[in-house]
Amino acid sequence: MDLYTRNTMKAMLWFFMLTWGVLPLLAAGPRSALVSALGVAVLVLNIAQCVLGTRRIDLAYDDYLGHGTFSRRLLVAPVVLLGAGTALLAALTALDTRSVFPLLLTDLPIALMIPYALLVPARTFLLHCLGYAALVVAFFAAAGVRGMQLVVPLPMVVAAGALMLVTVRPGAWGLRNMWQAEEAKDVQARLAVAEERLRFGRDMHDVLGRNLAVIALKSELAVQLAERGRPEAVAQMIEVQRIAQESQREVREVVRGYREADLAVELDGARGVLEAAGIDCAVTGAAAGLPAGVQSALGWVVREATTNVLRHGNARRCAIRIAADGPAVTLVVENDGVPDRAPSAPGSGLAGLRERLAPMGGTLEAARTGERFLLTVTVPLHSAAELGEELTV
């Protein structure tokens, strides 16, 4: 959409130049040598304006979207070219008042108006258009133009400015909203990671905080009893040893629970996250009845695949299928969000999944088929029953 919007404005710039910028010169027909020379000069200046305007459009969009800064010094050259073109057009109109040369005003300021409409507020843009229209009238009057030829430029310039305003600004506004939505997805992902870190830290604090405080108190008591030669010091140290072993067991349980992934929970979470991101998600098959090791491994696959769909593509639909076919279970994640360009280096996510599946004899295949990305995981059930516990721990 970004590319389409920018290139549309560039195409419109050259379209105006080839129509309203060239056709009036052709319609004027043969004229005197001076008038023809001035007409060619106006055309050359107009082409130069279009070349500069094409380069300035990208910079103006970046400034409007907040992706860069447009230096106002870049407007000097377009303004000078527009002023020179306006002066030549005034001279042409004064030399041949019966011609259609004033129609060039429909195109002449477009090369500056398109980027300028993105750089200043709408009210400022319209006021500056009126100022330019008054300047055109002054140029024409100074060149000796009188009558209706002196009045015609005013509505033409205002109409051209209003047309550029209602064409350029709404498209740029919609484009900015799309970029903000894209950035919001990244923020959402970072917040989810931060929330998970807080949850894990809270669990660790709940497990270790009380036990460490008790260990510290009992150790201090044991020291005091030992200094007094009391036999109760040994009992206190035995209690410290018991609490330390219990804390170690509880920490292992917390870490094991953090590392294990429940397949049913991951499927529900994937559906909710993808639908919240505007991606249709269809889940077929059930996790019930599968060994715990298989569920844990496939849960990690679903988690990683969901992350890839959100971050590495622009999917609209995603399908997750689970099928227990004989001695093996197959998980397929398919989406239509294939990136325009493949990553320069393979990520570590899929490699980590392959390492996690290897002890169970599982395989993982990732393939791009046209505009679709297919992730297929197969895990033998008999191997999973034997090695599932080792895998999850």
C-alpha atoms as one frame of an Amber mdcrd trajectory, in Angstrom:
protein
   0.000   0.000   0.000   2.866   2.355   0.752   4.436   1.679  -2.646   1.086
   2.020  -4.407   0.280   5.362  -2.757   3.659   6.924  -3.504   3.812   5.712
  -7.100   0.245   6.878  -7.733   1.224  10.414  -6.780   4.306  10.232  -9.003
   2.235   8.920 -11.905  -0.347  11.666 -11.391   2.434  14.276 -11.483   3.647
  13.087 -14.894   0.097  12.571 -16.148  -0.709  16.244 -15.506   2.509  17.279
 -17.206   1.803  15.212 -20.350  -1.795  16.450 -20.582  -2.315  19.912 -19.132
   1.364  20.736 -19.537   1.860  19.638 -23.172  -1.540  19.726 -24.859  -2.044
  23.523 -24.496   1.317  24.062 -26.217   0.313  21.731 -29.042  -3.147  23.298
 -29.301  -1.593  26.754 -29.690  -0.281  25.716 -33.089   2.444  27.561 -35.028
   3.412  30.886 -33.494   6.217  33.389 -33.853   9.770  32.327 -33.140   9.807
  34.168 -29.815   6.524  32.647 -28.644   7.676  29.159 -29.702  10.976  29.599
 -27.884   9.199  30.705 -24.720   6.827  27.735 -25.021   9.761  25.314 -25.246
  11.389  27.004 -22.244   8.189  26.572 -20.198   8.061  22.896 -21.190  11.684
  22.342 -20.181  11.094  24.023 -16.819   7.984  21.923 -16.330   9.896  18.700
 -16.981  12.621  19.802 -14.566   9.918  20.449 -11.958   8.508  16.946 -12.460
  11.943  15.363 -12.046  12.515  17.245  -8.792   8.959  16.631  -7.628   9.286
  12.881  -8.177  12.312  12.841  -5.877  10.679  15.081  -3.288   7.475  13.009
  -3.009   9.172  10.112  -1.207  10.869  12.481   1.238   7.596  14.319   1.901
   5.775  11.044   2.611   8.537   9.973   4.987   8.197  13.290   6.814   4.396
  12.959   7.038   4.628   9.366   8.289   7.325  10.218  10.813   9.933   8.032
   9.106  12.236  10.925   8.248  12.646  14.701   8.169  12.079  16.837   5.093
  14.556  19.689   5.014  12.812  22.896   3.965  15.909  23.780   1.916  14.753
  21.123  -0.554  11.853  23.430  -1.464  14.132  26.197  -2.734  14.794  24.694
  -6.167  11.117  23.799  -6.872  10.009  27.283  -5.789  12.604  28.933  -8.063
  11.549  26.753 -11.006   7.887  27.518 -10.366   8.582  31.243 -10.216  10.579
  31.152 -13.452   7.887  29.088 -15.174   5.172  31.474 -14.012   7.125  34.486
 -15.310   7.625  32.815 -18.729   3.931  31.906 -18.857   2.987  35.527 -18.126
   5.237  36.649 -20.984   3.668  34.066 -23.330   0.157  35.213 -22.462   1.100
  38.881 -22.972   2.614  38.153 -26.405  -0.368  36.053 -27.597  -3.569  36.859
 -25.685  -5.686  34.636 -27.977  -3.763  31.480 -27.082  -4.606  28.798 -24.524
  -1.379  29.295 -22.588  -3.127  30.144 -19.258  -4.339  26.526 -19.163  -0.765
  25.593 -18.266  -1.493  26.934 -14.772  -3.536  23.772 -14.164  -0.284  21.775
 -14.295   2.584  24.171 -13.585   2.302  24.224  -9.739   1.430  20.511  -9.325
   5.055  19.386  -8.926   5.387  21.605  -5.851   1.832  21.171  -4.550   1.983
  17.375  -4.115   4.889  17.267  -1.634   3.942  20.621  -0.091   0.450  19.315
   0.763   2.133  16.729   3.003   4.441  19.173   4.761   2.055  21.861   6.034
  -1.441  21.877   7.563  -4.389  21.985   5.155  -5.325  25.562   6.079  -1.766
  26.776   5.544  -1.627  24.987   2.214  -4.822  26.674   0.973  -3.628  30.096
   2.142  -0.351  29.626   0.285  -2.295  28.565  -2.820  -4.224  31.831  -2.629
  -0.939  33.689  -2.197   0.477  31.994  -5.292  -2.694  32.831  -7.234  -2.304
  36.503  -6.271   1.369  36.335  -7.337   0.338  34.902 -10.723  -2.101  37.764
 -11.237   0.672  40.217 -10.343   3.051  38.555 -12.844   0.420  38.685 -15.564
  -0.402  42.331 -14.826   3.300  43.264 -14.886   3.659  41.540 -18.263   0.838
  43.671 -19.683  -2.029  41.174 -19.633  -5.425  42.807 -19.304  -9.094  41.824
 -19.218 -10.303  38.264 -18.602  -6.832  36.858 -19.238  -5.825  38.548 -15.991
  -8.695  37.043 -13.971  -8.642  33.459 -15.305  -5.479  32.336 -13.422  -7.028
  32.916  -9.993  -9.735  30.170 -10.028  -7.453  27.802 -11.962  -4.702  27.897
  -9.343  -7.170  27.566  -6.458  -8.889  24.620  -8.155  -5.551  22.883  -8.736
  -4.574  23.385  -5.089  -7.906  22.095  -3.786  -7.640  19.046  -6.065  -4.181
  18.209  -4.775  -5.299  18.670  -1.180  -8.277  16.281  -1.398  -6.191  13.783
  -3.391  -2.917  13.699  -1.487  -3.890  14.189   2.160  -6.598  11.474   2.539
  -4.341   8.834   0.953  -1.437   9.820   3.201  -3.715   9.808   6.258  -4.872
   6.252   5.492  -1.286   5.171   4.906  -0.221   6.617   8.260  -3.000   4.702
  10.014  -1.818   1.475   8.384   1.772   2.052   9.535   0.553   2.833  13.051
  -1.438  -0.416  13.079   1.679  -2.300  11.975   3.734  -0.673  14.715   0.986
  -1.483  17.234   1.391  -5.184  16.412   5.085  -4.990  17.286   4.281  -3.155
  20.512   1.703  -5.795  21.375   4.259  -8.552  20.846   6.816  -6.768  23.048
   4.212  -6.226  25.768   3.309  -9.917  25.681   6.965 -10.834  26.159   7.324
  -8.327  29.004   4.172  -9.658  30.676   5.484 -13.213  30.471   8.776 -12.129
  32.012   6.916 -10.459  34.867   4.832 -13.584  35.409   7.894 -15.808  35.525
   9.706 -13.395  37.850   6.646 -13.290  40.122   6.494 -17.089  40.271  10.186
 -17.310  41.089   9.783 -14.685  43.819   6.844 -16.538  45.343   8.817 -19.788
  45.373  12.195 -18.510  46.548  11.380 -15.398  48.558   9.856 -17.080  51.619
  12.218 -20.060  51.610  15.342 -17.904  51.356  14.141 -15.716  54.203  13.592
 -18.805  56.375  17.015 -20.202  55.410  18.670 -16.904  56.373  16.931 -16.800
  59.762  17.627 -20.428  60.613  21.266 -20.116  59.521  21.693 -17.092  61.767
  20.067 -19.001  64.644  22.317 -22.001  64.011  25.407 -19.762  64.153  24.317
 -18.287  67.478  23.568 -21.747  68.923  26.912 -23.115  67.689  28.769 -20.210
  69.304  27.127 -21.116  72.596  27.939 -24.798  72.150  24.263 -25.778  72.024
  23.427 -29.110  70.286  20.271 -27.586  68.760  22.488 -25.964  66.111  22.730
 -29.289  64.292  18.941 -29.589  64.120  18.668 -26.075  62.731  21.202 -26.824
  59.983  19.352 -30.031  59.109  16.216 -27.908  58.747  18.131 -25.460  56.523
  19.247 -28.367  54.360  15.670 -29.640  54.066  14.310 -26.207  53.077  17.106
 -25.754  50.504  16.294 -29.118  48.918  12.598 -28.269  48.884  13.349 -24.910
  47.245  15.428 -26.648  44.608  12.554 -29.010  43.843  10.045 -26.139  43.635
  12.301 -24.160  41.279  12.582 -27.180  39.005   8.811 -27.481  38.952   8.410
 -23.815  38.050  10.999 -24.046  35.264   9.539 -27.302  33.978   6.066 -25.796
  33.900   7.440 -22.746  32.089   9.220 -24.811  29.470   6.366 -27.242  28.864
   3.622 -26.172  26.476   0.060 -27.486  26.656  -1.168 -28.116  23.112  -4.826
 -27.308  23.752  -3.910 -24.064  25.504  -1.504 -23.125  22.713  -4.144 -23.779
  20.037  -6.681 -21.578  21.815  -4.038 -18.907  22.362  -2.949 -19.001  18.722
  -6.522 -18.603  17.523  -7.143 -15.687  19.864  -3.902 -13.848  19.026  -4.279
 -14.281  15.263  -7.924 -13.211  15.221  -7.025 -10.177  17.347  -4.485  -9.280
  14.653  -7.183  -9.510  11.944  -6.133 -12.957  10.662  -8.789 -15.628  10.184
  -7.665 -18.774  12.010  -9.251 -22.212  11.603  -8.192 -25.066  13.904  -9.150
 -28.646  13.074  -8.335 -31.741  15.072  -7.993 -32.235  18.814  -5.123 -32.591
  21.248  -6.963 -34.989  23.561  -5.482 -38.455  23.849  -1.976 -37.532  22.707
   0.991 -38.345  24.971   2.177 -35.507  27.198   5.533 -35.325  25.429   3.854
 -34.990  22.026   1.519 -32.284  23.282   4.431 -30.331  24.733   6.478 -30.562
  21.529   3.553 -29.685  19.241   2.566 -26.856  21.581   5.988 -25.297  21.031
   5.533 -25.715  17.280   2.185 -23.897  17.403   3.713 -21.125  19.515   6.658
 -20.606  17.145   4.473 -20.835  14.010   2.063 -18.237  15.403   4.961 -15.893
  16.118   6.239 -16.326  12.555   2.812 -15.614  11.063   2.549 -12.381  13.054
   6.075 -11.102  12.525   7.403 -12.403   9.217   4.413 -12.177   6.879   1.216
 -10.342   6.084  -1.248 -13.184   6.359  -5.006 -12.918   6.068  -5.826 -16.572
   6.742  -4.172 -19.298   8.769  -5.171 -22.946   9.153  -3.892 -25.328  11.842
  -4.627 -29.026  11.353  -3.867 -31.938  13.713  -4.289 -35.521  12.554  -3.297
 -38.738  14.323  -2.692 -41.094  11.423  -1.771 -44.581  12.602   1.595 -44.637
  14.352   2.268 -40.899  13.968   0.626 -37.548  14.592   0.894 -34.724  12.060
   0.563 -30.998  12.668   0.189 -28.663   9.680   0.234 -24.860   9.925  -0.616
 -23.102   6.656  -0.920 -19.375   5.998  -1.022 -17.007   3.021   1.417 -14.463
   4.440   4.583 -15.328   2.524   7.013 -12.344   2.782   7.975 -10.532  -0.425
  11.618 -11.362   0.228  13.067 -14.379   1.933  15.146 -13.640   5.053  18.849
 -13.134   4.391  19.736 -15.668   7.092  17.668 -18.541   8.493  16.174 -17.877
  11.900  16.834 -19.913  15.005  13.182 -20.668  15.773  12.694 -23.544  13.328
  16.163 -24.899  14.073  15.296 -24.979  17.767  12.072 -26.849  17.024  13.964
 -29.457  15.000  16.323 -29.973  17.944  13.342 -30.351  20.278  11.686 -32.902
  17.970  14.825 -34.907  17.189  14.881 -37.040  20.396  11.312 -38.146  19.634
  12.095 -39.030  16.026   9.973 -36.115  14.820  10.510 -34.178  11.600   9.776
 -30.602  10.590   9.413 -29.344   7.033   8.878 -25.721   5.970   8.021 -24.908
   2.351   6.880 -21.908   0.301   4.300 -22.786  -2.348   3.354 -19.716  -4.337
   1.767 -17.243  -1.919   1.392 -19.823   0.868   3.735 -21.019   3.587   3.373
 -24.582   4.857   4.854 -25.924   8.093   4.493 -29.692   8.573   5.523 -31.584
  11.710   5.332 -35.365  12.096   5.970 -37.161  15.417   5.940 -40.969  15.791
   3.670 -41.893  18.688   5.637 -44.937  19.822   8.879 -42.933  20.132   7.079
 -40.119  21.856   5.697 -42.433  24.518   9.235 -43.568  25.360  11.071 -40.248
  25.091   8.394 -37.688  25.883   9.346 -37.294  29.506  13.023 -36.803  28.618
  12.098 -34.210  25.979   9.975 -32.031  28.234  12.404 -32.112  31.139
